[in-house]
Amino acid sequence: MTGGVPRVLSIAGTDPTGGAGVQADLKAIAAHDGYGMAVVTALVAQNTHGVRSVHVPDPAFLREQLDAVSDDVTVDAVKTGMLGTAAVVREVTAWLRAHRPPVVVVDPVMVATSGDRLLDADAVEAVRELLGLADLVTPNRAELAVLAELAAGAPGGGSAVDVDDPALLVARTWGVRVLAKGGHDDGASADDELVEPSGQRRTFSAPRVATTNTHGTGCSLSSAIATLVVRTGDWELAVGEAKAWLGAALAGADDLRVGSGNGPVDHGAAVRALLPPVRWTDRWWTDVAGVLEEILATPFLVGLRDGTLSTEVFAGYLAQDVHYLRAYQGHLSALASAATPSSDEAAFWAGAAQGCADEARDLHHRRLADSQAEDPVHPVCAGYLAHLQRAADTGSAAVLAAAVLPCFRVYAWVGTRLGRAPEGHPFGDWLGAYGDPGFAAASAAATDWVERHAAAASAEERGRMTAAFRASTAWELAFFRMPTD
């Protein structure tokens, strides 16, 4: 492969709980930016407590799956897992002879952690030919012992030095790299040793993670290595990076709370650690992006920006905004009261409430005649205020805070998009107020306080916050349309 995304095929059994088998393989491949494919060798009824039954489809159907992939897709790497029977091993081996990709990793699923054999004697014997096609084999300690027994019976196997060094014996017998895994050993560190047929070896150590949720570690590690070696071209680099990733996956395993037995690792833990956190308020802002563009295109704002807006229309808008600000000030004061007394949050909302009164005095009333200031409440304004009151009536300060936030963010955003007014602009005071850096800072502070509420909220309350923010933004659009409708 030259560039692009590694195309990795897993040939393995299933795990309906998602912790091992092809499900784990696909997660591990995706975690390393590979494109995962899967051919199923066995349908396994299992959960975190163990295997209940196994159904092995006809090997002819297995070959149909394999041919369907290789007839259409260029495969960069194959990882084999649970093969189960001698017939399955032979079918996979025959297909690999005909369609061998650049990388073949064999995870010899032969012995379970419990010590139970997962391959019968005939299947173990069939593994001989499969290993001759592999680049890397990744046995645990029990599986390495079985492979060493197999190697000892192979022509040229079983020399005195090799018998004492099972990994080297296996490596030399089949000309394959061996990653002897030590995850199930005792000790403060988990040590895996990569052994080359030449005798070159390197140990990869990592602190042992204190967790019982280790289901699928072998599947996941071998799939990660297969993906990484396609991208890096170097086996040691691939093993080292895959092992570091698995450590993070083990560290996050307990937080998954999947099953009551030996649970799975968290395949996405390391990926999430590398990604910048996405703020809830940013997600909401992206969600309403279409509404924001509609707001900017309203005739009212277009006329306000270019100075062609009728002064009568603008005065009518201000009269409704006065009604809005009176109620809005009350909601901001309620948020100040709901916050911890004398806290920074209480001071912020109280200051914002006072800002409403100052704005009405400095920007609204000096442009309004007395009669306009007492205009009846327009249905749109009444609808917006009713929405805010419903948010307040929930009894959740977080929901109310989310509902009032668009008034900050939308106006600050509009101020930046409309730009600075030229000298003598008829609405220069208004444009200047909403483009003011101080108002932008207030909008950012309001966003930060709402973000804290969202992060601390339950999923149910956060959902109500999201809906309140979305609805308030829609009401902002209606409010800007109101003067010219």
N, C-alpha and C positions, 0 to 999 in steps of 0.2 A: 504494500500500500504506500502510495506517495501522497501524503496529505489526506485531508478528509477525515471522516468519522470511522473508526474501526468497526467492521462488520463481524460480529462474533456470534457463533452458533453454539448453543448449549444442547448437548445430547444427554438427557437425564430423565429421571422420574419426577413425579409431581409431589407437592406438599400443599394440600388445600388450606392450611393455615398460613402459608406464605413464607415460612421461615427457612426452608431448605429446598433442595431440588431446583427445577427450572425456574420457579418463582423467585427464589433467592438469587439464582444466577442472573436473571434479567435485571433485578434491582442493582446488583453489583456492577454489571456492565454499564447500566445507565448512570450509576454514580461516578463512573470514570469516563463519561462522555462517549460511550460506545453505542452502537446500534445492536440491540440484542435480538436474537432469533432462537427458537426452541423447537427441537424434535423430541417428542415424548417417547420414552422407552417403557415406562410403566405408570399405571394410574395407582396411586398409593392413598389409601384411606388412613390418615394419621393426624395427630394433633400434637400438642406440646408434651403429652404423656407417652407417646409412642405410636408404633405402627399397628393398625388393626387388620388390614388386609391389603393385598397387592394384586392388581390385575395386569397381566402382561399381554398386550395385543400381539397378534400374529406378526412374526418377524418380517413377513412380506409387506405388511402395512408400514412397518418401521422403515423399510427400504423405500417405499413410496414417498414417505415424508422426506427422507434424506435426498432422494432424487429430485423431488419438487423444489427443494431449496437450491441444490447445485445446478439444476437446469436453468435457473433464472438469476441467481444472485452470486456475485463474487464474494466468497467467504474469506476473510482475512485470518480468522482464528477459529479453532474448534476447541471446546472444553467438554470432556466427557465426565459424567457423574455416575449415577446408579445405572448399571446395565443389567444386572439381575441374573440372566441366564446365559448359558453357553451360546445358544442360538443368537441371542441379541448381541453378545460380544463379537461373534463371528460376522454378523451382518454389518455391524459398525466398522469392523476391521476391513471387510471387503470394500465397503464404500470409501473408506479413507485411502485405500490403495489406489482407487480409481480417481479420487477427487481430493487428494491431500492438499490442504491449504498451507500457507507459509508457517503457521504456528499451530501446534497441537499440544494441549495440556490435558493430562489424564489425572483426574482425581479418583483414585482406585477405591470406590466405595465398596469395601470388602468386609470390614469389621465395624460394628456399631460401637459407640462409647461404652455400652453395657457389656461388650465382649461378644455379642451374638454375631455369627457369620452371616453376611448378606449375599454371599456368592457360594453356590455349591461347588463341589470339587471339579466338576467338568468345566464350569465357568472360570474358575481360577486357572485351570490349565489353558483355557482359550485366551486368557489375558496375555500369555507369552507373546503372541503375534501382535497384539495391540500395542504393547510397550515398545516393540521394535519400530513403530511408526510415530512415537511420541517425542516431543522436544523436552518436556518436563513432566515428571510424575510427582504428586504431592501427597504422600501417605502420612497418616498419623503413626504413632509408634507401633500399634498393633498391626496395622496394615503393612508397615515396613518389614515386620517380622515374617509375615506371610510371603511377601515378595522375595525376601532373602531366602526363605525355604525353597521357593520356586526357582530362584537363581542358582541355588546350590545344586539343584538337580539338572541344570542346563549344561550343555557342552562347554567345557572350559571354566565352569563356575566352581566355587567352593574352595579356593586356595586358602591357606591358613590366615593370611593377612586379611582377606576379604570376609571370611567368616566372622572375624572379630569386628568388622566394620561393615554392617549390613547396608548402609547407604552407598558406600563405595562399591560393594559387591553388585548391587542392583544397577548402579550407574554404568559399571564396566560391562556387565553382562549384556545390557541392551543398548549401550551407547546413548544413554539418556541422562539428562540432569535430574537430580533428586532433591526435592525440598522436604527434608525430614522435619516434620512439625513437632513441636514440643508443647503445644498448648495445653495438653492434658497432664503434663508432668507437674511435680510439686516445685515449690520455690518462689522467690519473689519476682523472678522474671520469666517471661515466656520466650524461649529461644528456639528459633528455626534455623536449620543449617542447610545451605545450598551446596550440593556436592556435584562437581563436574566429573565426567568419565576420566579426565586427566588426573584426577586427584585434587585439583584445586577446590578449595572450600571456603565458604564465608558464612559466619554466624550473624543472624539478625536478631537482636534482643529488644525486648520492650517490657515495660513494667507489667506485671500480671494484674489484670483488672478483676476486682473482687465482685463477681457476679455469677449466678447460676444460669443466666440466660445466654447460652452459648450455642443454641440450636442453629445449625446451618453454617457454622464458621468455616468448615472445610470447603463447602460448595462456594461460599462467597469469596474466600481468599483465592481459590484457583481461578474463578471467573474474573476477578479483578486483575490478577497477574496476566491472564490471557489478553485482556483488553489493553493493559498498560504496555506490554511488550510489543504489541503491534504499533503503538504510538511512539514508544521511546527507542525501540530497536535494541534494547539492552536488558538482559535478564536480571542482573543484579539491581539495576535501578527499578525495574518493574516489581521485583520482590520486596525491596525496601519500601517503596511507596504503598504497595498493597498492604503490607503489614502495618504501616502507620495508620492507614485508613481503617483497617480492621480494629485496631486499638480504639479508635474513636467510636466505631460502631458498637464495640463491646461496652464502652463507657456510657453510651446512651441507651443500652439495652433495657435497663430496669425502668426507664421512663415510658417505654412502649406499653407495658401492662397488657401483653398479648398472652392469654392463656394462664393456667395455674400451675403448669409444669415447667419444663426446661424451655423457656421462651426464646424468641429469635433475637438477633442483633439488630441494631438500628442502622440500616444501610444508608440512610440519608443524613446521619449526624454530621459527618465530616463535611459534606456538601453544604449544609446549612451554616456551618461554622465559617465557611469561606465567603458566604454571600453577605452583603450588607443587609442589616435588618430593615424590613419594610414597615414603615409606620402605618398604623391604622388610618390616621387622618390623610396620609398620602394615597392610600388605597381608595378612600372615599372620594378624594379629589379627582383621581383618575376615572372613577366610576361616573362622575358627573361632567366629564370633559365636553361631551356633546351639548349639554345644557349651557355650559359656560360660553361656548362659541355662539349659541343662539342669543345669549344675553348681549354679547358685544355687537351683534348685528341688529339689535332692535332700533327702530327709527328714532326712539328717544335718545339713545346714547350716540347714534350717528350724528344727529342734529346737535346734541350737546357738544360733541367733539369739534365739529366744524363751525359752530356758532350760529347755525341757521334755525335752531329750535325756537319756536314761538315762546315769547316770555309768558304768555297766558298759560300755555301748556306746562311750562316749567313751574309756574306758581301753583297750578293745580296739583302737580306732583309733590311739591313741597308741603302743601296742606295735608296731603295723605301721609307724608313722611313724618309730620309732626304727631299725628295720631299714632303712628307706628312706634315712634321713639318713646312716647309716654309709656306705652305698655312694655316695650323692650327694656326700658330703664328699670321697671319693676321686676322683670325676670332676672336681670343682672344683679339687682339687689338681693333677690332670693338666693342666687348662687353664692353671693358673699356671705349670707347668713348661714347657708348650709355648710360652708367650709369651716375648718377649724378656726376658732376665734384668734385674731392677731396673727394668722398665718399669712404667708406671701400670697397664697391663692385668694384668701378673703380680701386682702388689700387690692389685688388686681381687679376682681370683679366689682368691688366698691368703687374703685377709680374709674372703671369703664362705665358704670352707671352714672357717675357724675359727668363723664364725658358726653353722655347722651343729652343731659340737660344743657351743658355748655354748647353743644352743637346746635341744638334747637334755638338757643338764644342768639348765637353768633352768626349762624348761616341761614336759618329758616325765617325767623320772625322779622328780621330787617328787610327781607324781600317780600313779605306777605302783608297784604292789607288785612285789617281786623276781620273783615267779613270772610276772607279766604281762610284764615286761620281756624275758623269755626265751621268749615265745610263739613257736611255729613261724611261719615266713614264710607268709603267706596267698598263694594262687595269684595273686591280683590284684597284690599287691606284688611277687611274684616275676616276673610278666610285665612289669611296669613296669621293674624293674631289668634284666631281660634286654634290653629295648628300649634302655635307656641304654647297656648294654654293647656292643650291636651298633653304636650310634653311635660309641662310643669305638674299636671295632675297625676302623672305616673308615680310621683313621689321619688323619682330617681334624679338626683342632681346630675348624674352622668348623662342621662337622656336629654335633660334640659340644656346642658352645656353643649351637647352635640347639635341641638336644634338652633341655638343662638349663634353657633360658630359661623355659618355661611354669611351672616350679615357682616362679620369682620372680613372674612377671606374674600368674598365676592367683591366687596367694594374696594379692598386693597388691590386686588387683581385688576379690577377695572381701572383703577387709578394708574397702575403701571402701563396698561395697554393703551389708555387714551393719551398719555404723555403730558408734557408741560404745556400750559396755555401760553400763546404769544401775548405780547403787550397789548392791552386794550380788548382782550377777548371778553365777550359779554358774560361768560360763565367761568371766568378765570378763578374766582374765589372758590367755586365748587370743585373744579378740577384740581386746584391746588390742595384743597383739604383732603381729597381722597388719594392724591399722589404724594402726600406728605410722608416723609420717612418716619415720623413719630407714629402715624397711624399704621404704617407697615409693621413697625415694631410691636404695636399693640395687637395686631392680627397674628403675628408670630407667637406672641406670649399666650394669647387665647388658644391657639392651636396646640401649644405645648401642654397647657393644662387639660385640654380635652384629650390629648394623647395619653396622658397619665391615667385619666379616668378609663379610657378604652383598654389600656394594658391591664388594669386591675379588675376589669369587669368580667363577669361570667360570659359564656358564649351567648346566652339568651339575652342578657342586658346589652352586650355589644351589638347584637343584631338589631335591637330596638334603637340604639344610638345611630347605627348605619342608616336605618330607615328614616329616622328623624332628620339627619343631615341631608339625605337625598331629597326628602320632601321640602325642607326649607330652601334648598337650592332651586327647586322647581317653583316655589313661591316667589323667590327673588326674580326669576324670569318673568313671571306673571306681573310682578310689581313694576318692572321696567317696561312691560308692554302696555300696562294700564293707561298711561297718559295719552297714548295715541290711538288706542283701540276705539 
